[in-house]
Amino acid sequence: METTTLLKQKVNDSGYKLSWISEQLGITRYSLTNKLNKITEFKSSEISMLCKILSIDKSEIAKYFF
């Protein structure tokens, strides 16, 4: 499965709204959508925070982001 699909599914399954997640990341909802659609890239700090929010283990980072 493609990384964008896995990450979008993980976000969807989390039950969190995109607006809340984007607020936690310090970006706009629009920016988060662009990052989830691979239009722009996540910063390492955003990946780290998103892993905490979505309970993604460090060993699984590549599976969801690269």
PDB file of N, CA, C and O in Angstrom:
ATOM      1  N   MET A   1       0.846  -1.181   0.000  1.00  0.00           N
ATOM      2  CA  MET A   1       0.000   0.000   0.000  1.00  0.00           C
ATOM      3  C   MET A   1       0.893   1.247   0.000  1.00  0.00           C
ATOM      4  O   MET A   1       1.941   1.268   0.646  1.00  0.00           O
ATOM      5  N   GLU A   2       0.480   2.252  -0.709  1.00  0.00           N
ATOM      6  CA  GLU A   2       1.245   3.493  -0.813  1.00  0.00           C
ATOM      7  C   GLU A   2       1.298   4.217   0.531  1.00  0.00           C
ATOM      8  O   GLU A   2       0.341   4.181   1.305  1.00  0.00           O
ATOM      9  N   THR A   3       2.438   4.880   0.802  1.00  0.00           N
ATOM     10  CA  THR A   3       2.608   5.553   2.091  1.00  0.00           C
ATOM     11  C   THR A   3       1.538   6.595   2.362  1.00  0.00           C
ATOM     12  O   THR A   3       1.092   6.732   3.501  1.00  0.00           O
ATOM     13  N   THR A   4       1.110   7.341   1.332  1.00  0.00           N
ATOM     14  CA  THR A   4       0.077   8.358   1.559  1.00  0.00           C
ATOM     15  C   THR A   4      -1.229   7.714   1.990  1.00  0.00           C
ATOM     16  O   THR A   4      -1.925   8.234   2.861  1.00  0.00           O
ATOM     17  N   THR A   5      -1.556   6.600   1.391  1.00  0.00           N
ATOM     18  CA  THR A   5      -2.788   5.900   1.748  1.00  0.00           C
ATOM     19  C   THR A   5      -2.718   5.387   3.182  1.00  0.00           C
ATOM     20  O   THR A   5      -3.693   5.489   3.926  1.00  0.00           O
ATOM     21  N   LEU A   6      -1.569   4.836   3.574  1.00  0.00           N
ATOM     22  CA  LEU A   6      -1.408   4.345   4.942  1.00  0.00           C
ATOM     23  C   LEU A   6      -1.534   5.469   5.958  1.00  0.00           C
ATOM     24  O   LEU A   6      -2.213   5.324   6.974  1.00  0.00           O
ATOM     25  N   LEU A   7      -0.880   6.585   5.680  1.00  0.00           N
ATOM     26  CA  LEU A   7      -0.920   7.701   6.616  1.00  0.00           C
ATOM     27  C   LEU A   7      -2.317   8.305   6.692  1.00  0.00           C
ATOM     28  O   LEU A   7      -2.798   8.612   7.783  1.00  0.00           O
ATOM     29  N   LYS A   8      -2.970   8.477   5.557  1.00  0.00           N
ATOM     30  CA  LYS A   8      -4.338   8.998   5.554  1.00  0.00           C
ATOM     31  C   LYS A   8      -5.267   8.066   6.336  1.00  0.00           C
ATOM     32  O   LYS A   8      -6.132   8.528   7.081  1.00  0.00           O
ATOM     33  N   GLN A   9      -5.088   6.773   6.168  1.00  0.00           N
ATOM     34  CA  GLN A   9      -5.910   5.798   6.884  1.00  0.00           C
ATOM     35  C   GLN A   9      -5.658   5.885   8.388  1.00  0.00           C
ATOM     36  O   GLN A   9      -6.592   5.808   9.187  1.00  0.00           O
ATOM     37  N   LYS A  10      -4.399   6.045   8.764  1.00  0.00           N
ATOM     38  CA  LYS A  10      -4.039   6.170  10.183  1.00  0.00           C
ATOM     39  C   LYS A  10      -4.683   7.428  10.776  1.00  0.00           C
ATOM     40  O   LYS A  10      -5.208   7.390  11.889  1.00  0.00           O
ATOM     41  N   VAL A  11      -4.643   8.524  10.045  1.00  0.00           N
ATOM     42  CA  VAL A  11      -5.279   9.772  10.497  1.00  0.00           C
ATOM     43  C   VAL A  11      -6.786   9.559  10.624  1.00  0.00           C
ATOM     44  O   VAL A  11      -7.390   9.954  11.621  1.00  0.00           O
ATOM     45  N   ASN A  12      -7.378   8.948   9.634  1.00  0.00           N
ATOM     46  CA  ASN A  12      -8.817   8.693   9.625  1.00  0.00           C
ATOM     47  C   ASN A  12      -9.223   7.808  10.810  1.00  0.00           C
ATOM     48  O   ASN A  12     -10.217   8.078  11.484  1.00  0.00           O
ATOM     49  N   ASP A  13      -8.447   6.758  11.052  1.00  0.00           N
ATOM     50  CA  ASP A  13      -8.741   5.829  12.138  1.00  0.00           C
ATOM     51  C   ASP A  13      -8.549   6.452  13.518  1.00  0.00           C
ATOM     52  O   ASP A  13      -9.120   5.979  14.501  1.00  0.00           O
ATOM     53  N   SER A  14      -7.744   7.514  13.591  1.00  0.00           N
ATOM     54  CA  SER A  14      -7.446   8.134  14.882  1.00  0.00           C
ATOM     55  C   SER A  14      -8.668   8.795  15.512  1.00  0.00           C
ATOM     56  O   SER A  14      -8.761   8.911  16.734  1.00  0.00           O
ATOM     57  N   GLY A  15      -9.597   9.223  14.671  1.00  0.00           N
ATOM     58  CA  GLY A  15     -10.778   9.915  15.178  1.00  0.00           C
ATOM     59  C   GLY A  15     -10.553  11.402  15.383  1.00  0.00           C
ATOM     60  O   GLY A  15     -11.489  12.129  15.716  1.00  0.00           O
ATOM     61  N   TYR A  16      -9.316  11.866  15.188  1.00  0.00           N
ATOM     62  CA  TYR A  16      -9.016  13.289  15.314  1.00  0.00           C
ATOM     63  C   TYR A  16      -9.399  14.019  14.040  1.00  0.00           C
ATOM     64  O   TYR A  16      -9.306  13.467  12.943  1.00  0.00           O
ATOM     65  N   LYS A  17      -9.824  15.246  14.190  1.00  0.00           N
ATOM     66  CA  LYS A  17     -10.143  16.077  13.028  1.00  0.00           C
ATOM     67  C   LYS A  17      -8.848  16.669  12.483  1.00  0.00           C
ATOM     68  O   LYS A  17      -7.910  16.940  13.234  1.00  0.00           O
ATOM     69  N   LEU A  18      -8.809  16.867  11.167  1.00  0.00           N
ATOM     70  CA  LEU A  18      -7.622  17.444  10.536  1.00  0.00           C
ATOM     71  C   LEU A  18      -7.299  18.814  11.121  1.00  0.00           C
ATOM     72  O   LEU A  18      -6.130  19.164  11.280  1.00  0.00           O
ATOM     73  N   SER A  19      -8.317  19.577  11.438  1.00  0.00           N
ATOM     74  CA  SER A  19      -8.082  20.908  11.998  1.00  0.00           C
ATOM     75  C   SER A  19      -7.380  20.822  13.349  1.00  0.00           C
ATOM     76  O   SER A  19      -6.512  21.644  13.643  1.00  0.00           O
ATOM     77  N   TRP A  20      -7.739  19.838  14.175  1.00  0.00           N
ATOM     78  CA  TRP A  20      -7.096  19.671  15.479  1.00  0.00           C
ATOM     79  C   TRP A  20      -5.651  19.214  15.302  1.00  0.00           C
ATOM     80  O   TRP A  20      -4.748  19.726  15.964  1.00  0.00           O
ATOM     81  N   ILE A  21      -5.435  18.250  14.409  1.00  0.00           N
ATOM     82  CA  ILE A  21      -4.080  17.751  14.164  1.00  0.00           C
ATOM     83  C   ILE A  21      -3.206  18.883  13.634  1.00  0.00           C
ATOM     84  O   ILE A  21      -2.076  19.057  14.090  1.00  0.00           O
ATOM     85  N   SER A  22      -3.714  19.645  12.685  1.00  0.00           N
ATOM     86  CA  SER A  22      -2.914  20.736  12.121  1.00  0.00           C
ATOM     87  C   SER A  22      -2.582  21.772  13.191  1.00  0.00           C
ATOM     88  O   SER A  22      -1.485  22.331  13.195  1.00  0.00           O
ATOM     89  N   GLU A  23      -3.505  22.025  14.079  1.00  0.00           N
ATOM     90  CA  GLU A  23      -3.264  22.959  15.175  1.00  0.00           C
ATOM     91  C   GLU A  23      -2.126  22.461  16.065  1.00  0.00           C
ATOM     92  O   GLU A  23      -1.264  23.240  16.473  1.00  0.00           O
ATOM     93  N   GLN A  24      -2.127  21.163  16.362  1.00  0.00           N
ATOM     94  CA  GLN A  24      -1.068  20.572  17.174  1.00  0.00           C
ATOM     95  C   GLN A  24       0.294  20.673  16.486  1.00  0.00           C
ATOM     96  O   GLN A  24       1.324  20.814  17.145  1.00  0.00           O
ATOM     97  N   LEU A  25       0.286  20.599  15.161  1.00  0.00           N
ATOM     98  CA  LEU A  25       1.520  20.678  14.385  1.00  0.00           C
ATOM     99  C   LEU A  25       1.967  22.116  14.138  1.00  0.00           C
ATOM    100  O   LEU A  25       3.098  22.356  13.714  1.00  0.00           O
ATOM    101  N   GLY A  26       1.078  23.068  14.405  1.00  0.00           N
ATOM    102  CA  GLY A  26       1.399  24.467  14.192  1.00  0.00           C
ATOM    103  C   GLY A  26       1.342  24.881  12.733  1.00  0.00           C
ATOM    104  O   GLY A  26       2.049  25.794  12.305  1.00  0.00           O
ATOM    105  N   ILE A  27       0.487  24.192  11.966  1.00  0.00           N
ATOM    106  CA  ILE A  27       0.308  24.512  10.549  1.00  0.00           C
ATOM    107  C   ILE A  27      -1.178  24.637  10.255  1.00  0.00           C
ATOM    108  O   ILE A  27      -2.013  24.299  11.094  1.00  0.00           O
ATOM    109  N   THR A  28      -1.507  25.120   9.072  1.00  0.00           N
ATOM    110  CA  THR A  28      -2.915  25.230   8.699  1.00  0.00           C
ATOM    111  C   THR A  28      -3.455  23.867   8.258  1.00  0.00           C
ATOM    112  O   THR A  28      -2.696  22.959   7.921  1.00  0.00           O
ATOM    113  N   ARG A  29      -4.763  23.753   8.270  1.00  0.00           N
ATOM    114  CA  ARG A  29      -5.399  22.528   7.788  1.00  0.00           C
ATOM    115  C   ARG A  29      -5.052  22.301   6.312  1.00  0.00           C
ATOM    116  O   ARG A  29      -4.847  21.169   5.875  1.00  0.00           O
ATOM    117  N   TYR A  30      -4.994  23.390   5.563  1.00  0.00           N
ATOM    118  CA  TYR A  30      -4.640  23.325   4.152  1.00  0.00           C
ATOM    119  C   TYR A  30      -3.226  22.754   3.974  1.00  0.00           C
ATOM    120  O   TYR A  30      -2.996  21.905   3.112  1.00  0.00           O
ATOM    121  N   SER A  31      -2.294  23.224   4.791  1.00  0.00           N
ATOM    122  CA  SER A  31      -0.913  22.719   4.727  1.00  0.00           C
ATOM    123  C   SER A  31      -0.859  21.238   5.070  1.00  0.00           C
ATOM    124  O   SER A  31      -0.132  20.477   4.432  1.00  0.00           O
ATOM    125  N   LEU A  32      -1.624  20.826   6.074  1.00  0.00           N
ATOM    126  CA  LEU A  32      -1.650  19.413   6.444  1.00  0.00           C
ATOM    127  C   LEU A  32      -2.196  18.571   5.302  1.00  0.00           C
ATOM    128  O   LEU A  32      -1.652  17.508   5.002  1.00  0.00           O
ATOM    129  N   THR A  33      -3.248  19.027   4.671  1.00  0.00           N
ATOM    130  CA  THR A  33      -3.825  18.308   3.535  1.00  0.00           C
ATOM    131  C   THR A  33      -2.804  18.174   2.410  1.00  0.00           C
ATOM    132  O   THR A  33      -2.683  17.111   1.800  1.00  0.00           O
ATOM    133  N   ASN A  34      -2.071  19.247   2.136  1.00  0.00           N
ATOM    134  CA  ASN A  34      -1.025  19.188   1.106  1.00  0.00           C
ATOM    135  C   ASN A  34       0.054  18.174   1.464  1.00  0.00           C
ATOM    136  O   ASN A  34       0.551  17.460   0.593  1.00  0.00           O
ATOM    137  N   LYS A  35       0.411  18.111   2.719  1.00  0.00           N
ATOM    138  CA  LYS A  35       1.440  17.168   3.161  1.00  0.00           C
ATOM    139  C   LYS A  35       0.920  15.734   3.083  1.00  0.00           C
ATOM    140  O   LYS A  35       1.653  14.834   2.673  1.00  0.00           O
ATOM    141  N   LEU A  36      -0.321  15.516   3.465  1.00  0.00           N
ATOM    142  CA  LEU A  36      -0.907  14.175   3.386  1.00  0.00           C
ATOM    143  C   LEU A  36      -1.045  13.700   1.942  1.00  0.00           C
ATOM    144  O   LEU A  36      -1.008  12.501   1.668  1.00  0.00           O
ATOM    145  N   ASN A  37      -1.203  14.650   1.026  1.00  0.00           N
ATOM    146  CA  ASN A  37      -1.325  14.316  -0.398  1.00  0.00           C
ATOM    147  C   ASN A  37       0.007  14.361  -1.134  1.00  0.00           C
ATOM    148  O   ASN A  37       0.053  14.264  -2.360  1.00  0.00           O
ATOM    149  N   LYS A  38       1.102  14.510  -0.366  1.00  0.00           N
ATOM    150  CA  LYS A  38       2.468  14.541  -0.906  1.00  0.00           C
ATOM    151  C   LYS A  38       2.709  15.686  -1.884  1.00  0.00           C
ATOM    152  O   LYS A  38       3.552  15.574  -2.774  1.00  0.00           O
ATOM    153  N   ILE A  39       1.978  16.783  -1.724  1.00  0.00           N
ATOM    154  CA  ILE A  39       2.217  17.980  -2.525  1.00  0.00           C
ATOM    155  C   ILE A  39       3.412  18.720  -1.935  1.00  0.00           C
ATOM    156  O   ILE A  39       4.265  19.230  -2.662  1.00  0.00           O
ATOM    157  N   THR A  40       3.460  18.768  -0.612  1.00  0.00           N
ATOM    158  CA  THR A  40       4.614  19.307   0.107  1.00  0.00           C
ATOM    159  C   THR A  40       5.081  18.249   1.093  1.00  0.00           C
ATOM    160  O   THR A  40       4.362  17.289   1.371  1.00  0.00           O
ATOM    161  N   GLU A  41       6.288  18.427   1.623  1.00  0.00           N
ATOM    162  CA  GLU A  41       6.865  17.429   2.523  1.00  0.00           C
ATOM    163  C   GLU A  41       6.697  17.825   3.984  1.00  0.00           C
ATOM    164  O   GLU A  41       6.651  19.007   4.324  1.00  0.00           O
ATOM    165  N   PHE A  42       6.607  16.819   4.831  1.00  0.00           N
ATOM    166  CA  PHE A  42       6.597  17.044   6.267  1.00  0.00           C
ATOM    167  C   PHE A  42       7.993  17.422   6.729  1.00  0.00           C
ATOM    168  O   PHE A  42       8.979  16.889   6.220  1.00  0.00           O
ATOM    169  N   LYS A  43       8.088  18.337   7.686  1.00  0.00           N
ATOM    170  CA  LYS A  43       9.347  18.635   8.360  1.00  0.00           C
ATOM    171  C   LYS A  43       9.574  17.529   9.390  1.00  0.00           C
ATOM    172  O   LYS A  43       8.624  16.869   9.811  1.00  0.00           O
ATOM    173  N   SER A  44      10.802  17.328   9.789  1.00  0.00           N
ATOM    174  CA  SER A  44      11.096  16.271  10.763  1.00  0.00           C
ATOM    175  C   SER A  44      10.364  16.506  12.082  1.00  0.00           C
ATOM    176  O   SER A  44       9.926  15.552  12.725  1.00  0.00           O
ATOM    177  N   SER A  45      10.230  17.764  12.489  1.00  0.00           N
ATOM    178  CA  SER A  45       9.506  18.066  13.729  1.00  0.00           C
ATOM    179  C   SER A  45       8.020  17.707  13.607  1.00  0.00           C
ATOM    180  O   SER A  45       7.398  17.269  14.575  1.00  0.00           O
ATOM    181  N   GLU A  46       7.465  17.897  12.417  1.00  0.00           N
ATOM    182  CA  GLU A  46       6.055  17.552  12.185  1.00  0.00           C
ATOM    183  C   GLU A  46       5.872  16.041  12.195  1.00  0.00           C
ATOM    184  O   GLU A  46       4.880  15.533  12.718  1.00  0.00           O
ATOM    185  N   ILE A  47       6.825  15.328  11.618  1.00  0.00           N
ATOM    186  CA  ILE A  47       6.762  13.861  11.632  1.00  0.00           C
ATOM    187  C   ILE A  47       6.806  13.362  13.066  1.00  0.00           C
ATOM    188  O   ILE A  47       6.031  12.487  13.454  1.00  0.00           O
ATOM    189  N   SER A  48       7.710  13.918  13.843  1.00  0.00           N
ATOM    190  CA  SER A  48       7.840  13.510  15.244  1.00  0.00           C
ATOM    191  C   SER A  48       6.544  13.743  16.018  1.00  0.00           C
ATOM    192  O   SER A  48       6.089  12.860  16.745  1.00  0.00           O
ATOM    193  N   MET A  49       5.949  14.924  15.865  1.00  0.00           N
ATOM    194  CA  MET A  49       4.704  15.245  16.567  1.00  0.00           C
ATOM    195  C   MET A  49       3.555  14.379  16.073  1.00  0.00           C
ATOM    196  O   MET A  49       2.739  13.917  16.870  1.00  0.00           O
ATOM    197  N   LEU A  50       3.486  14.157  14.777  1.00  0.00           N
ATOM    198  CA  LEU A  50       2.413  13.338  14.212  1.00  0.00           C
ATOM    199  C   LEU A  50       2.521  11.893  14.702  1.00  0.00           C
ATOM    200  O   LEU A  50       1.507  11.232  14.929  1.00  0.00           O
ATOM    201  N   CYS A  51       3.736  11.414  14.862  1.00  0.00           N
ATOM    202  CA  CYS A  51       3.926  10.065  15.401  1.00  0.00           C
ATOM    203  C   CYS A  51       3.391   9.963  16.828  1.00  0.00           C
ATOM    204  O   CYS A  51       2.793   8.956  17.205  1.00  0.00           O
ATOM    205  N   LYS A  52       3.611  11.009  17.610  1.00  0.00           N
ATOM    206  CA  LYS A  52       3.086  11.029  18.980  1.00  0.00           C
ATOM    207  C   LYS A  52       1.558  11.052  18.971  1.00  0.00           C
ATOM    208  O   LYS A  52       0.911  10.308  19.708  1.00  0.00           O
ATOM    209  N   ILE A  53       0.997  11.910  18.133  1.00  0.00           N
ATOM    210  CA  ILE A  53      -0.455  12.052  18.065  1.00  0.00           C
ATOM    211  C   ILE A  53      -1.116  10.750  17.617  1.00  0.00           C
ATOM    212  O   ILE A  53      -2.129  10.335  18.180  1.00  0.00           O
ATOM    213  N   LEU A  54      -0.536  10.110  16.601  1.00  0.00           N
ATOM    214  CA  LEU A  54      -1.145   8.916  16.003  1.00  0.00           C
ATOM    215  C   LEU A  54      -0.617   7.604  16.571  1.00  0.00           C
ATOM    216  O   LEU A  54      -0.986   6.525  16.106  1.00  0.00           O
ATOM    217  N   SER A  55       0.238   7.700  17.568  1.00  0.00           N
ATOM    218  CA  SER A  55       0.847   6.506  18.190  1.00  0.00           C
ATOM    219  C   SER A  55       1.554   5.631  17.161  1.00  0.00           C
ATOM    220  O   SER A  55       1.353   4.418  17.108  1.00  0.00           O
ATOM    221  N   ILE A  56       2.382   6.270  16.353  1.00  0.00           N
ATOM    222  CA  ILE A  56       3.189   5.550  15.375  1.00  0.00           C
ATOM    223  C   ILE A  56       4.549   5.304  16.005  1.00  0.00           C
ATOM    224  O   ILE A  56       5.233   6.246  16.403  1.00  0.00           O
ATOM    225  N   ASP A  57       4.939   4.045  16.096  1.00  0.00           N
ATOM    226  CA  ASP A  57       6.223   3.679  16.669  1.00  0.00           C
ATOM    227  C   ASP A  57       7.356   4.158  15.761  1.00  0.00           C
ATOM    228  O   ASP A  57       7.212   4.194  14.539  1.00  0.00           O
ATOM    229  N   LYS A  58       8.476   4.522  16.369  1.00  0.00           N
ATOM    230  CA  LYS A  58       9.625   5.012  15.595  1.00  0.00           C
ATOM    231  C   LYS A  58      10.078   4.012  14.539  1.00  0.00           C
ATOM    232  O   LYS A  58      10.577   4.403  13.484  1.00  0.00           O
ATOM    233  N   SER A  59       9.908   2.734  14.816  1.00  0.00           N
ATOM    234  CA  SER A  59      10.322   1.702  13.854  1.00  0.00           C
ATOM    235  C   SER A  59       9.416   1.669  12.619  1.00  0.00           C
ATOM    236  O   SER A  59       9.761   1.044  11.617  1.00  0.00           O
ATOM    237  N   GLU A  60       8.268   2.334  12.685  1.00  0.00           N
ATOM    238  CA  GLU A  60       7.315   2.343  11.574  1.00  0.00           C
ATOM    239  C   GLU A  60       7.295   3.666  10.797  1.00  0.00           C
ATOM    240  O   GLU A  60       6.481   3.831   9.888  1.00  0.00           O
ATOM    241  N   ILE A  61       8.167   4.595  11.140  1.00  0.00           N
ATOM    242  CA  ILE A  61       8.158   5.911  10.495  1.00  0.00           C
ATOM    243  C   ILE A  61       8.293   5.787   8.977  1.00  0.00           C
ATOM    244  O   ILE A  61       7.546   6.430   8.240  1.00  0.00           O
ATOM    245  N   ALA A  62       9.215   4.988   8.513  1.00  0.00           N
ATOM    246  CA  ALA A  62       9.435   4.847   7.062  1.00  0.00           C
ATOM    247  C   ALA A  62       8.189   4.326   6.358  1.00  0.00           C
ATOM    248  O   ALA A  62       7.897   4.712   5.227  1.00  0.00           O
ATOM    249  N   LYS A  63       7.476   3.468   7.020  1.00  0.00           N
ATOM    250  CA  LYS A  63       6.250   2.877   6.445  1.00  0.00           C
ATOM    251  C   LYS A  63       5.198   3.947   6.147  1.00  0.00           C
ATOM    252  O   LYS A  63       4.456   3.837   5.170  1.00  0.00           O
ATOM    253  N   TYR A  64       5.137   4.968   6.980  1.00  0.00           N
ATOM    254  CA  TYR A  64       4.106   6.000   6.841  1.00  0.00           C
ATOM    255  C   TYR A  64       4.563   7.267   6.129  1.00  0.00           C
ATOM    256  O   TYR A  64       3.741   7.986   5.559  1.00  0.00           O
ATOM    257  N   PHE A  65       5.861   7.549   6.156  1.00  0.00           N
ATOM    258  CA  PHE A  65       6.317   8.846   5.643  1.00  0.00           C
ATOM    259  C   PHE A  65       7.271   8.792   4.453  1.00  0.00           C
ATOM    260  O   PHE A  65       7.444   9.801   3.769  1.00  0.00           O
ATOM    261  N   PHE A  66       7.890   7.650   4.186  1.00  0.00           N
ATOM    262  CA  PHE A  66       8.895   7.608   3.102  1.00  0.00           C
ATOM    263  C   PHE A  66       8.638   6.488   2.119  1.00  0.00           C
ATOM    264  O   PHE A  66       9.391   6.324   1.159  1.00  0.00           O
TER     265      PHE A  66
END
